Amino acid sequence: MLNALGLLKQRRFLPLFATQFLGAFNDNLFKTSMVLFATYAIFTDPHSEFYFNCAATGAAILPFVFLSALSGQLADSHDKAKIIRIVKTVEIGIMLVGAGGLLIAKAGYTTAGLALMLGTVLALGVHSTFFGPIKYAILPQHLEAEDILGGTGLVEAGTYLAILLGTVAAGWIPIEAAAIGVLVVAVIGWFLGRQVPPAPREGPPLKLNYNPFTASWRLISATLHIRRLFLAIIAISFFWTIGAVLIIIFPPLVKNVLTADKEVASLAIAIFSIGVAIGSVVINTMLKGEISARYSPMSVIAMGAFVVLFSFLCRNWTPAVGGGLYSWQAFLAEPRAIGILATLLAIATTGGMFVVPLYAFLTTTVEKDQTARTVAANNIVNCFAMTIGSILAFAISAAGVSSADMLFVVAGMCLVSAWLALLLHRACDEVSVEPA
């Protein structure tokens, strides 16, 4: 078995990894720049900030609900590398619109700028919908069976490292630099995408169903009847529901509870990304390439415990004096700051340990000509769950529940995820899981 990091020396993996890395970086550079700019420079009350974050989250996940079935069919019936090239070309046009939205909002035309920015988030959701199934489904075609878990872990770790860098950059560079940066990165990603080796269709020809409703229903029905896949997809969905709630909570929580500026908000999101990347690598080392959910239940239970601790640390925080905001230097100088950041890192690390093996199940328990559709079915269910999570967060906030108290809801969801992961582990003990 190749050392997982050794895959980065292979042309069958490196171009895909780099393309995915830059795509995730660019996506988060734009989204985080937009959210931080709106939170700190446009809106002036917590509810408006929270509702805008809900709208942005909804715009990002809506395309997955309606287009995932088609994207999975296309990926399983066409050369995946060719689809990557098309998607990366479209990204350049999307970022032209997004850059314009950022600059227009900066110039004072906030309504038009916000409309363009939310439209860009929607378009980036479409972009991710068509690229998402490929980044996992292509691995069984390019990698040996024993390297799939390592490759999946590297893709996850790289994704969250890219989120980290994009998030940090968004918090520290001017909005004008962000507008230029998303265009430059999109062009670089286009060149790298052209280096991905061919991954032609495997299996018999597939008749495409272009109706998003019937295609989605048939895709989900064809996937969820397999018990292991059903449990893996539902567990992943709960994880991303938790993630959606946390993403919505973080910026307002940092501004209004921790009373810190946008650099600290960027730092908090970045640390979360570091943690998931660490968890992805740690679990691959612990499992030694084996595809197993045996560590997932205790990982997500630990995640829930750290979420509760994070809530208590936040509610005991000393606000900045005079209604101001802590700078990142002043924030780190506070006695409880390191504890808050360390707890946030622990939440993310245990979350990464939970979810990475579950993704490996999606690509190794079905035939290679069905992997993209399996990932697409997972994306559809994930997005339904994330939508429910966003609505739940919106309703709880409207009822007057604070962000710190909402973290207890997240902790409860972790317990449900642990139960689902335990069921998956038991189901896999009953049936030996061998890569397809």
C-alpha positions as CSV (number, residue, x, y, z in Angstrom):
1,M,0.0,0.0,0.0
2,L,1.3,3.4,-0.9
3,N,1.8,5.8,2.0
4,A,-1.2,8.2,1.7
5,L,1.0,11.2,1.2
6,G,2.8,9.3,-1.5
7,L,-0.3,9.6,-3.7
8,L,0.5,13.3,-4.1
9,K,3.5,12.3,-6.3
10,Q,1.2,10.4,-8.7
11,R,-0.3,12.1,-11.7
12,R,-3.4,9.9,-11.3
13,F,-4.1,11.7,-8.1
14,L,-2.2,15.1,-7.8
15,P,-4.0,17.1,-10.5
16,L,-7.4,16.1,-9.1
17,F,-6.2,16.9,-5.6
18,A,-4.9,20.3,-6.7
19,T,-8.0,21.1,-8.7
20,Q,-10.2,20.2,-5.8
21,F,-8.0,22.2,-3.4
22,L,-8.1,25.4,-5.4
23,G,-11.9,25.0,-6.0
24,A,-12.5,24.7,-2.3
25,F,-10.1,27.6,-1.6
26,N,-11.8,29.9,-4.1
27,D,-15.3,28.9,-3.0
28,N,-14.5,29.8,0.6
29,L,-12.5,32.9,-0.2
30,F,-15.6,34.3,-1.9
31,K,-18.2,33.1,0.6
32,T,-16.3,34.1,3.7
33,S,-15.4,37.5,2.2
34,M,-19.0,38.0,1.4
35,V,-20.3,36.9,4.9
36,L,-17.7,38.9,6.8
37,F,-18.2,42.0,4.7
38,A,-22.0,41.8,5.2
39,T,-21.7,41.0,8.9
40,Y,-19.2,43.7,9.8
41,A,-19.7,46.4,7.1
42,I,-23.4,46.3,6.0
43,F,-25.7,44.9,8.7
44,T,-25.8,46.4,12.2
45,D,-28.0,44.0,14.2
46,P,-27.6,40.3,15.1
47,H,-30.9,39.1,13.6
48,S,-30.1,40.6,10.1
49,E,-26.7,39.1,10.2
50,F,-28.1,35.7,11.2
51,Y,-30.8,35.8,8.5
52,F,-28.3,36.8,5.8
53,N,-26.1,33.8,6.8
54,C,-29.2,31.6,6.6
55,A,-30.0,32.9,3.1
56,A,-26.4,32.4,1.9
57,T,-26.4,28.8,3.3
58,G,-29.7,28.1,1.6
59,A,-28.5,29.5,-1.7
60,A,-25.4,27.3,-1.5
61,I,-27.2,24.0,-0.9
62,L,-30.3,24.5,-3.0
63,P,-28.7,23.3,-6.3
64,F,-27.7,20.0,-4.7
65,V,-31.3,19.2,-4.1
66,F,-32.4,19.7,-7.7
67,L,-29.3,18.9,-9.7
68,S,-27.4,16.2,-7.8
69,A,-29.3,13.4,-9.6
70,L,-28.4,14.8,-13.0
71,S,-24.8,15.4,-12.0
72,G,-24.4,11.8,-10.8
73,Q,-25.9,10.5,-14.0
74,L,-23.6,12.6,-16.1
75,A,-20.5,11.6,-14.1
76,D,-21.3,7.9,-14.5
77,S,-22.1,8.1,-18.2
78,H,-19.3,10.5,-19.4
79,D,-15.6,11.0,-19.0
80,K,-15.2,12.5,-15.5
81,A,-12.1,14.4,-16.5
82,K,-14.0,16.1,-19.3
83,I,-16.7,17.2,-17.0
84,I,-14.1,18.7,-14.7
85,R,-12.7,20.8,-17.5
86,I,-16.2,22.1,-18.3
87,V,-17.0,22.9,-14.7
88,K,-13.7,24.8,-14.2
89,T,-14.4,26.9,-17.3
90,V,-17.8,27.9,-15.9
91,E,-16.2,28.8,-12.6
92,I,-14.3,31.7,-14.3
93,G,-17.6,33.2,-15.4
94,I,-19.2,32.7,-12.0
95,M,-16.3,34.5,-10.3
96,L,-16.6,37.4,-12.7
97,V,-20.1,38.0,-11.4
98,G,-19.1,37.5,-7.8
99,A,-16.1,39.9,-8.0
100,G,-18.5,42.5,-9.5
101,G,-20.9,42.0,-6.6
102,L,-18.2,42.5,-4.0
103,L,-17.0,45.7,-5.6
104,I,-20.5,47.1,-6.2
105,A,-21.4,46.5,-2.5
106,K,-18.1,48.1,-1.5
107,A,-19.0,51.2,-3.6
108,G,-22.1,51.7,-1.5
109,Y,-24.7,50.0,-3.8
110,T,-25.5,47.4,-1.1
111,T,-28.8,46.0,-2.5
112,A,-27.4,45.3,-6.0
113,G,-24.2,44.0,-4.5
114,L,-25.9,41.7,-2.1
115,A,-28.1,40.4,-4.9
116,L,-25.1,39.6,-7.1
117,M,-23.2,38.0,-4.3
118,L,-26.1,35.7,-3.3
119,G,-26.6,34.9,-7.0
120,T,-22.9,33.9,-7.2
121,V,-23.3,31.7,-4.1
122,L,-26.2,30.0,-5.9
123,A,-24.1,29.5,-9.0
124,L,-21.2,28.2,-6.9
125,G,-23.6,25.7,-5.5
126,V,-24.4,24.5,-9.0
127,H,-20.6,24.3,-9.7
128,S,-20.1,22.2,-6.6
129,T,-23.1,20.0,-7.4
130,F,-21.5,18.9,-10.7
131,F,-18.0,18.6,-9.3
132,G,-18.9,17.0,-6.0
133,P,-19.7,13.4,-7.2
134,I,-16.6,13.4,-9.4
135,K,-14.0,14.1,-6.7
136,Y,-15.0,10.9,-4.9
137,A,-16.3,8.7,-7.7
138,I,-13.1,9.1,-9.8
139,L,-10.9,7.7,-7.0
140,P,-11.8,4.0,-7.5
141,Q,-10.9,4.4,-11.2
142,H,-7.5,6.0,-10.6
143,L,-6.4,4.3,-7.3
144,E,-5.8,0.8,-6.2
145,A,-8.4,-0.6,-3.8
146,E,-6.1,-0.4,-0.8
147,D,-5.4,3.3,-1.5
148,I,-9.0,4.5,-1.7
149,L,-9.4,5.3,2.0
150,G,-6.0,7.2,2.0
151,G,-7.0,9.1,-1.1
152,T,-10.4,9.9,0.4
153,G,-8.7,11.2,3.6
154,L,-6.3,13.3,1.6
155,V,-9.2,14.8,-0.5
156,E,-11.0,15.6,2.8
157,A,-7.9,17.0,4.5
158,G,-6.9,19.0,1.4
159,T,-10.5,20.4,1.2
160,Y,-10.4,21.6,4.8
161,L,-6.9,23.0,4.5
162,A,-8.1,24.9,1.4
163,I,-11.1,26.1,3.4
164,L,-8.7,27.2,6.1
165,L,-6.5,29.2,3.7
166,G,-9.5,30.7,1.9
167,T,-11.1,31.7,5.2
168,V,-7.9,33.2,6.6
169,A,-7.3,35.2,3.4
170,A,-10.9,36.5,3.5
171,G,-10.5,37.8,7.0
172,W,-7.2,39.5,6.4
173,I,-7.2,41.0,2.8
174,P,-9.2,44.0,1.6
175,I,-12.5,43.2,-0.3
176,E,-10.9,44.5,-3.5
177,A,-8.1,42.0,-3.2
178,A,-10.6,39.2,-2.6
179,A,-12.4,40.2,-5.9
180,I,-9.2,40.0,-7.9
181,G,-8.1,36.8,-6.0
182,V,-11.2,34.7,-6.9
183,L,-10.6,35.4,-10.6
184,V,-6.9,34.5,-10.5
185,V,-7.5,31.3,-8.6
186,A,-10.4,30.3,-11.0
187,V,-8.0,30.6,-14.0
188,I,-5.3,28.6,-12.3
189,G,-7.9,25.9,-11.4
190,W,-8.9,25.8,-15.1
191,F,-5.3,25.0,-16.1
192,L,-4.9,22.3,-13.4
193,G,-8.2,20.7,-14.3
194,R,-6.9,20.0,-17.8
195,Q,-4.2,17.8,-16.3
196,V,-6.6,15.3,-14.7
197,P,-6.1,11.9,-16.4
198,P,-9.1,10.5,-18.4
199,A,-11.7,8.6,-16.4
200,P,-14.2,7.2,-19.0
201,R,-17.5,5.7,-18.4
202,E,-17.5,2.1,-17.0
203,G,-20.4,-0.3,-17.4
204,P,-23.3,-0.2,-19.8
205,P,-24.6,3.1,-21.3
206,L,-26.9,5.0,-19.1
207,K,-30.1,6.7,-20.3
208,L,-30.3,10.1,-18.6
209,N,-33.4,11.4,-16.8
210,Y,-33.5,15.2,-16.9
211,N,-36.5,15.6,-14.6
212,P,-35.0,16.7,-11.3
213,F,-37.9,15.3,-9.2
214,T,-38.3,11.9,-10.7
215,A,-34.5,11.5,-11.2
216,S,-33.8,12.4,-7.6
217,W,-36.5,10.0,-6.3
218,R,-35.3,7.1,-8.4
219,L,-31.7,7.8,-7.5
220,I,-32.4,7.9,-3.8
221,S,-34.7,4.8,-4.0
222,A,-32.0,2.9,-5.9
223,T,-29.4,3.7,-3.3
224,L,-31.0,3.7,0.1
225,H,-32.4,0.1,-0.1
226,I,-28.8,-1.0,0.6
227,R,-28.7,-0.9,4.4
228,R,-25.0,0.0,4.7
229,L,-25.4,2.9,2.3
230,F,-28.6,4.0,3.9
231,L,-26.9,4.2,7.3
232,A,-23.8,5.9,6.0
233,I,-25.8,8.5,4.1
234,I,-28.1,9.3,7.0
235,A,-25.1,9.5,9.4
236,I,-23.2,11.9,7.0
237,S,-26.4,13.9,6.6
238,F,-26.7,14.4,10.3
239,F,-23.0,15.5,10.4
240,W,-23.5,18.1,7.7
241,T,-26.7,19.3,9.4
242,I,-24.6,19.9,12.4
243,G,-22.1,21.7,10.1
244,A,-24.8,23.9,8.6
245,V,-26.0,25.0,12.0
246,L,-22.4,25.7,13.2
247,I,-21.6,27.7,10.0
248,I,-24.7,29.9,10.5
249,I,-23.9,30.4,14.2
250,F,-20.2,31.2,14.1
251,P,-20.0,34.7,12.6
252,P,-22.8,36.3,14.7
253,L,-21.5,34.4,17.8
254,V,-18.0,35.8,17.3
255,K,-19.2,39.3,16.8
256,N,-22.0,39.4,19.4
257,V,-20.9,36.9,22.1
258,L,-17.2,36.9,21.9
259,T,-17.3,40.6,20.8
260,A,-14.4,40.1,18.4
261,D,-13.7,41.6,14.9
262,K,-13.8,39.8,11.6
263,E,-10.2,38.6,11.8
264,V,-11.1,36.6,14.9
265,A,-14.2,35.3,13.0
266,S,-11.9,34.2,10.2
267,L,-9.6,32.6,12.7
268,A,-12.4,30.6,14.3
269,I,-13.6,29.2,11.0
270,A,-10.0,28.5,10.0
271,I,-9.3,26.5,13.2
272,F,-12.4,24.5,12.5
273,S,-11.0,23.7,9.1
274,I,-7.6,22.7,10.5
275,G,-9.3,20.3,12.9
276,V,-11.3,18.5,10.2
277,A,-8.1,18.1,8.2
278,I,-6.3,16.7,11.3
279,G,-9.1,14.3,12.0
280,S,-9.1,13.1,8.4
281,V,-5.4,12.1,8.6
282,V,-5.6,10.7,12.1
283,I,-8.5,8.3,11.3
284,N,-6.7,7.1,8.2
285,T,-3.7,6.3,10.4
286,M,-5.8,4.6,13.0
287,L,-7.6,2.4,10.5
288,K,-4.5,1.7,8.5
289,G,-6.4,1.8,5.2
290,E,-9.3,-0.4,6.5
291,I,-12.8,0.9,5.6
292,S,-14.6,0.7,9.0
293,A,-16.9,2.8,11.1
294,R,-15.8,1.4,14.4
295,Y,-14.3,4.7,15.6
296,S,-17.1,6.9,14.3
297,P,-19.6,6.5,17.3
298,M,-17.1,7.5,20.0
299,S,-15.6,10.3,17.7
300,V,-18.9,12.1,17.3
301,I,-19.8,11.6,21.0
302,A,-16.5,13.3,21.9
303,M,-17.5,16.0,19.4
304,G,-20.8,16.6,21.2
305,A,-19.0,16.8,24.6
306,F,-16.6,19.4,23.2
307,V,-19.6,21.4,21.7
308,V,-21.1,21.6,25.2
309,L,-17.8,22.7,26.7
310,F,-17.5,25.3,23.9
311,S,-20.9,26.7,24.8
312,F,-20.0,27.1,28.5
313,L,-16.7,28.8,27.6
314,C,-18.5,31.2,25.3
315,R,-21.2,32.1,27.9
316,N,-18.5,32.9,30.5
317,W,-16.6,35.1,28.2
318,T,-15.8,38.7,29.2
319,P,-17.2,41.1,26.5
320,A,-15.0,43.9,25.2
321,V,-15.4,47.2,27.1
322,G,-17.5,50.1,25.8
323,G,-19.4,48.0,23.2
324,G,-16.3,47.7,21.0
325,L,-14.8,44.6,19.4
326,Y,-11.6,42.7,20.3
327,S,-8.8,42.8,17.7
328,W,-7.2,39.4,17.2
329,Q,-4.2,40.5,19.4
330,A,-6.5,41.6,22.2
331,F,-8.7,38.5,21.8
332,L,-5.7,36.1,22.1
333,A,-4.5,38.1,25.1
334,E,-7.7,37.1,27.0
335,P,-7.2,34.2,29.5
336,R,-10.0,32.1,28.1
337,A,-9.1,32.6,24.4
338,I,-6.8,29.7,24.0
339,G,-9.3,27.4,25.7
340,I,-12.0,28.5,23.3
341,L,-9.8,27.9,20.3
342,A,-8.5,24.6,21.5
343,T,-12.0,23.4,22.2
344,L,-13.1,24.5,18.7
345,L,-10.1,22.5,17.3
346,A,-11.2,19.4,19.2
347,I,-14.8,19.7,17.9
348,A,-13.5,19.8,14.3
349,T,-10.9,17.0,14.8
350,T,-13.4,14.6,16.2
351,G,-15.8,15.5,13.4
352,G,-13.3,14.7,10.8
353,M,-12.6,11.4,12.4
354,F,-16.3,10.6,12.3
355,V,-17.1,11.5,8.7
356,V,-14.1,10.4,6.5
357,P,-14.7,6.6,6.8
358,L,-18.4,7.1,6.0
359,Y,-17.5,8.7,2.7
360,A,-15.2,5.8,1.9
361,F,-18.2,3.5,2.3
362,L,-20.0,5.3,-0.5
363,T,-17.3,4.6,-3.1
364,T,-16.4,1.0,-2.1
365,T,-19.7,-0.8,-1.6
366,V,-21.1,-0.3,-5.1
367,E,-19.8,-1.0,-8.6
368,K,-17.5,1.6,-10.2
369,D,-20.1,2.6,-12.7
370,Q,-22.5,3.6,-9.9
371,T,-20.2,5.5,-7.6
372,A,-21.0,9.0,-8.9
373,R,-24.7,8.4,-8.6
374,T,-24.2,7.0,-5.1
375,V,-22.3,10.2,-4.1
376,A,-25.0,12.3,-5.8
377,A,-27.8,10.5,-3.8
378,N,-25.8,11.2,-0.7
379,N,-25.6,14.9,-1.7
380,I,-29.3,15.1,-2.2
381,V,-30.1,13.6,1.2
382,N,-27.4,15.7,2.9
383,C,-28.9,18.9,1.4
384,F,-32.4,18.1,2.6
385,A,-31.0,17.5,6.0
386,M,-28.9,20.7,5.9
387,T,-32.0,22.7,4.7
388,I,-33.9,21.3,7.7
389,G,-31.0,22.3,9.9
390,S,-31.0,25.8,8.5
391,I,-34.7,26.2,9.0
392,L,-34.4,24.8,12.5
393,A,-31.6,27.3,13.3
394,F,-33.7,30.1,11.9
395,A,-36.8,29.1,13.9
396,I,-34.8,28.7,17.1
397,S,-33.2,32.1,16.7
398,A,-36.5,33.7,15.9
399,A,-37.8,32.3,19.2
400,G,-35.1,34.2,21.0
401,V,-32.6,31.4,21.7
402,S,-29.0,32.7,21.7
403,S,-26.2,31.3,19.6
404,A,-24.5,29.9,22.8
405,D,-27.7,28.0,23.8
406,M,-28.2,26.7,20.2
407,L,-24.9,24.8,20.6
408,F,-26.8,22.4,23.0
409,V,-29.0,21.5,20.0
410,V,-25.9,20.6,18.1
411,A,-24.6,18.5,20.9
412,G,-27.9,16.5,20.9
413,M,-27.6,15.9,17.2
414,C,-24.1,14.5,17.8
415,L,-25.7,11.7,19.9
416,V,-28.1,10.8,17.1
417,S,-25.1,10.7,14.7
418,A,-23.3,8.3,17.1
419,W,-26.3,6.0,17.2
420,L,-26.5,5.9,13.4
421,A,-22.7,5.2,13.2
422,L,-23.1,2.4,15.7
423,L,-25.8,0.8,13.6
424,L,-23.6,1.1,10.5
425,H,-20.7,-0.5,12.3
426,R,-22.9,-3.4,13.4
427,A,-24.3,-3.8,9.9
428,C,-20.8,-4.0,8.4
429,D,-19.9,-6.6,11.0
430,E,-22.7,-8.8,9.6
431,V,-21.5,-8.4,6.0
432,S,-17.9,-8.3,5.1
433,V,-17.2,-5.1,3.2
434,E,-14.8,-5.6,0.4
435,P,-14.0,-2.8,-2.2
436,A,-16.1,-3.2,-5.3
